[in-house]
Every structure is written in C-alpha cells, then in structure tokens.
C-alpha cells in the first residue's frame, strides 16, 4: 500500500515554489500537450494547499493551450476535500489518488517533493507505475525543490524510462553549484559520492564556477553561463541553448548521470 503523498506541504511558505519547474515544463513539455487530443495534466501529491495545481493550470493555459485540464491528486481525502473550493471545472479539479493516477491517462504528470519521502529502492517501481499509466507520448516530471523554490532538480521520463536530469537555480541567490546536490531527486540524492557520475558532475560545476569568478561583477547569470559553458567544453553533453542556461537551468541526458 502506498504511503500518503504530499506529506511535505507545498505552497504555504512560498506560493511560487514550483514556478521554476513550471516554466521549464512549458518549454520542454509544451509540444506534447499541444499535440494531445485531451491535454490532461496531473499534479500528484500537491500537499496541504491547492495552490500548486492552481498555478500550474494558470501557467499552462496562458502559455501552452487554453483548454488544458489539471487534476490535483492526493491520497489523503481530507486534503482533497479542503482543495475542492479552489476547483474550476473542467479546467481544474481535485481527486483522491496516488501513483496509479486514479485511473487517469494524463499527457503530463508533475510529481514534486513526493518521492523524497520514500526509500531509494522504491523509486523505480513508482516511476514504472506512473509512466505505465501515461497517455501515448506522455511525460512524467519527478523531482525536488527547496521550500522557497530557489533550488530544484527533476527527472523527465516517458514510458521507456528516464530521459533527462535538470538542475535549476535562482541565480541571484546561488552561492555555489554544490548547494544543488541537496535537492537531487531521490534516485540520485545518495549518488553524489566518489565513483558516481553525479559526483563528477558537481566537481566539474564547482571547477567551472571557481574559474568563472572573474565574471561575477557582470552578474550571476553571466557567471553561471560561463560555468555551464565550461562544463560542456569539458565533455559533458549539456543540452539546450545559452538562453536556458542564463535562466538557471542545466539539463543533461540521463545516461550521463545515471547511477553506476
């Protein structure tokens, strides 16, 4: 039996906690939603407040397609009942459900700060349970962020498994790339140790960050851009364009960071 989802409350300390991942979803997952016959999205384990599914629906409706439907799922019936006054059907509804997605077949699932409550050995089964219930061509975004939404990391998956890892930071408050290690998804949180690819990646990021210290007077975005450029030049298969890097994102294909 699944444990309750969303025990880590989202949205109460900072209503924009998931803004960073939402903006990334618009860019990375927007085409899948635009192509779908039914643009159904699930926000899994939204917590004690319905603010994150409300915000997700608002952002996707404004920037991807107006007829998007977001369903907030929680395993706790009390939280589902408390969220229902925020519903705006058919665009936003709430229901009880866990990894089985309440029998829905969404194009997109966002599960943030959910698997952090589970053991690492349970991650693969949870991923499989969710991706097996996606609509054809559907995507799962699973990861973690801090309480203020300044640091985050998430995995993009489809029915075949994990595709990419993205690290994200609010650059104006980033003291060091090493702080992102604290927010790695459960599948990687214990892998920042010698002999693992995540440890090598953070070593490359720290080296690039220190080497780019001279660009700090030009602003944090310029320093981060130089850092990511250095990581890519050192052989890491960094994806995306400098525009995304300047916004604080770093995306790599999953095989480059997968546990050994």
URLIN-V642639 format. One record per residue. N is the residue number from 1. BURIAL is b if it has 16 or more other ideal C-beta (glycine too) atoms within 10 Angstrom, else e. Layout:
[[N,BURIAL] [N,BURIAL]]
This chain:
[[1,e] [2,e] [3,e] [4,e] [5,b] [6,b] [7,e] [8,e] [9,e] [10,b] [11,b] [12,e] [13,e] [14,b] [15,e] [16,e] [17,b] [18,b] [19,b] [20,b] [21,b] [22,b] [23,b] [24,b] [25,b] [26,b] [27,e] [28,b] [29,b] [30,e] [31,e] [32,b] [33,b] [34,e] [35,e] [36,b] [37,e] [38,e] [39,b] [40,b] [41,b] [42,b] [43,b] [44,b] [45,b] [46,b] [47,b] [48,b] [49,b] [50,b] [51,b] [52,b] [53,b] [54,b] [55,b] [56,b] [57,b] [58,b] [59,b] [60,b] [61,b] [62,e] [63,e] [64,b] [65,e] [66,e] [67,e] [68,b] [69,b] [70,b] [71,b] [72,b] [73,b] [74,b] [75,b] [76,b] [77,e] [78,e] [79,b] [80,b] [81,e] [82,e] [83,b] [84,e] [85,e] [86,e] [87,b] [88,e] [89,e] [90,e] [91,e] [92,b] [93,b] [94,b] [95,b] [96,e] [97,b] [98,b] [99,b] [100,e] [101,b] [102,e] [103,e] [104,b] [105,e] [106,b] [107,b] [108,b] [109,b] [110,b] [111,b] [112,b] [113,b] [114,b] [115,b] [116,b] [117,e] [118,e] [119,e] [120,e] [121,e] [122,e] [123,b] [124,e] [125,e] [126,b] [127,b] [128,e] [129,e] [130,b] [131,b] [132,e] [133,b] [134,b] [135,b] [136,e] [137,e] [138,b] [139,b] [140,b] [141,b] [142,b] [143,b] [144,b] [145,b] [146,b] [147,e] [148,e] [149,b] [150,b] [151,b] [152,b] [153,b] [154,b] [155,b] [156,b] [157,b] [158,e] [159,e] [160,e] [161,e] [162,b] [163,b] [164,b] [165,b] [166,b] [167,b] [168,b] [169,b] [170,b] [171,b] [172,e] [173,e] [174,b] [175,e] [176,e] [177,b] [178,e] [179,e] [180,b] [181,b] [182,e] [183,b] [184,b] [185,b] [186,b] [187,b] [188,b] [189,b] [190,e] [191,b] [192,b] [193,e] [194,e] [195,e] [196,b] [197,b] [198,b] [199,e] [200,e] [201,b] [202,b] [203,e] [204,b] [205,b] [206,e] [207,e] [208,b] [209,b] [210,e] [211,e] [212,b] [213,e] [214,e] [215,b] [216,e] [217,e] [218,e] [219,e] [220,b] [221,b] [222,e] [223,b] [224,b] [225,b] [226,b] [227,b] [228,b] [229,e] [230,b] [231,b] [232,b] [233,e] [234,e] [235,e] [236,b] [237,e] [238,b] [239,b] [240,b] [241,e] [242,e] [243,e] [244,b] [245,b] [246,b] [247,b] [248,b] [249,b] [250,b] [251,b] [252,b] [253,e] [254,e] [255,e] [256,b] [257,b] [258,b] [259,e] [260,e]]
